């Protein structure tokens, strides 16, 4: 009978441990899956050798710096959209997450809701645009876009500033991005 309390304590200990992030799909301030804040654009082909990269061809054709790069899994699943910075040595400026397997340590991903974001992060500010609101976090390079379609009808039109308390808990994430620029 003494085994049962010990076993319960063991299970409680295991369940209270933070989930280990997958190196392939984890999101931190300095990493999105296989890429880091210091990854060079030229290194993407070797990092995603098993996957497919699609470059925006118009910028390259005009002799400019590489445009947006789309990363697809071999099976066709859209993983990421990567935008280079504008420095002389091209690094990653922004990353848009498309695949729901990419999650933060807190378990937040593109299938999360605004309630999930509020529960795990401190919100720095909300910026209102014509069709969306962008939620920026304190002490994080991660930010979220929520469509105004997710807001109450009286807030959907116009560009009046929207406060964090006006966004419904069940609002879905339209875009999840990391900005290292």
C-alpha positions in Angstrom: 0.0 0.0 0.0 3.0 2.4 0.5 3.7 2.1 -3.2 0.5 4.0 -4.2 1.4 7.3 -2.5 4.9 7.2 -3.8 3.7 6.5 -7.3 1.2 9.4 -7.1 4.0 11.7 -5.9 6.1 10.5 -8.8 3.3 11.2 -11.3 2.7 14.7 -9.8 6.4 15.5 -10.2 6.5 14.4 -13.8 3.3 16.4 -14.7 4.6 19.5 -13.0 7.8 19.6 -15.1 7.8 22.0 -18.1 7.4 20.4 -21.4 10.7 20.1 -23.3 10.5 22.0 -26.6 11.2 20.1 -29.8 14.4 21.4 -31.4 12.6 21.2 -34.8 9.4 23.0 -33.8 10.1 25.0 -30.6 9.9 28.8 -30.4 12.0 30.9 -28.1 13.2 34.5 -28.2 16.3 33.4 -30.1 15.0 30.3 -32.0 12.2 29.2 -34.3 12.6 25.5 -34.9 15.9 25.0 -36.7 16.8 28.6 -37.2 18.2 31.2 -34.8 18.5 34.9 -34.5 22.0 34.7 -36.0 21.2 32.4 -38.9 22.3 33.7 -42.3 19.9 33.6 -45.2 22.6 31.7 -47.2 22.6 29.0 -44.5 18.9 28.1 -45.0 19.5 25.7 -47.9 21.8 23.6 -45.7 19.5 23.8 -42.6 16.4 22.8 -44.6 18.2 20.3 -46.9 15.4 17.7 -46.4 12.7 20.3 -47.1 11.8 22.7 -49.9 12.7 26.4 -50.1 10.8 28.7 -52.5 12.4 32.1 -53.1 10.4 35.2 -54.2 11.8 35.5 -57.7 11.0 39.1 -58.6 13.5 40.6 -56.1 16.3 38.4 -57.2 15.6 38.9 -60.9 16.0 42.7 -60.4 19.4 42.1 -58.8 18.3 43.0 -55.3 18.6 41.1 -52.1 16.6 37.9 -51.7 12.9 38.5 -51.0 10.7 36.3 -48.8 11.5 32.7 -48.6 8.8 30.0 -48.1 9.8 26.8 -46.3 7.8 23.7 -47.1 8.1 20.2 -45.7 8.8 17.4 -48.2 5.1 16.4 -47.9 4.0 19.9 -49.0 3.1 21.3 -45.5 3.9 25.1 -45.4 6.2 25.5 -42.3 7.5 29.1 -42.3 7.8 32.3 -44.3 11.1 34.0 -43.8 11.9 37.6 -44.6 15.6 38.7 -44.6 16.7 41.9 -42.9 18.1 44.7 -45.0 21.7 44.6 -43.6 24.7 44.0 -45.9 25.0 40.5 -44.4 21.5 39.1 -44.8 20.1 37.5 -41.7 16.6 36.6 -40.8 14.4 39.6 -40.1 11.0 38.2 -39.6 9.5 34.7 -39.4 5.8 33.9 -40.0 4.8 30.6 -38.5 2.3 28.6 -40.7 2.5 25.1 -39.1 0.7 24.4 -35.8 3.5 22.1 -34.6 5.6 25.2 -33.9 4.9 26.2 -30.2 6.4 28.2 -27.4 7.5 26.8 -24.1 4.1 27.9 -22.8 2.3 25.8 -25.5 1.2 28.8 -27.6 0.9 28.3 -31.4 -1.2 29.4 -34.3 -4.2 27.4 -33.0 -4.2 29.2 -29.7 -6.6 32.0 -28.7 -6.2 35.4 -27.3 -7.1 34.0 -23.9 -4.1 31.7 -24.1 -1.8 34.6 -25.1 -3.0 36.7 -22.1 -2.6 33.8 -19.7 1.0 33.2 -20.6 2.5 36.6 -21.7 2.4 40.2 -20.6 1.1 42.4 -23.4 3.2 45.4 -24.3 0.8 47.1 -26.7 -2.0 46.6 -29.3 -1.6 48.3 -32.7 -4.8 48.8 -34.8 -4.7 48.7 -38.6 -7.5 48.7 -41.1 -8.3 45.0 -41.0 -6.3 43.6 -38.1 -4.9 44.3 -34.6 -1.4 43.4 -33.8 -0.5 42.3 -30.3 3.0 42.9 -29.1 4.4 41.2 -26.1 6.7 42.5 -23.3 10.2 41.0 -23.3 9.6 38.9 -26.5 10.1 39.2 -30.2 7.0 37.2 -30.8 3.9 39.0 -31.9 0.4 38.1 -33.1 -2.1 39.4 -35.6 -5.8 39.0 -35.0 -8.3 39.8 -37.7 -10.9 42.5 -36.8 -13.5 39.8 -37.9 -12.8 38.2 -34.5 -13.8 41.4 -32.7 -17.3 42.6 -31.7 -19.2 44.2 -34.7 -18.8 47.8 -33.4 -15.0 47.5 -33.4 -14.5 46.0 -36.9 -14.7 49.1 -38.9 -12.5 52.2 -38.8 -9.0 52.7 -37.3 -9.9 53.7 -33.8 -7.4 52.3 -31.3 -8.5 49.0 -29.8 -7.5 48.3 -26.2 -6.5 44.8 -25.0 -9.6 44.5 -22.9 -11.8 44.9 -26.1 -10.4 41.7 -27.7 -12.5 38.7 -26.9 -10.9 35.7 -25.2 -12.0 33.4 -28.0 -10.4 35.5 -30.7 -8.3 33.3 -33.0 -4.8 34.1 -34.2 -4.5 35.1 -37.8 -0.7 35.3 -37.9 2.0 34.4 -35.4 5.4 36.0 -36.1 8.8 36.6 -34.7 10.6 39.8 -35.5 14.4 39.8 -35.2 14.9 42.9 -37.3 
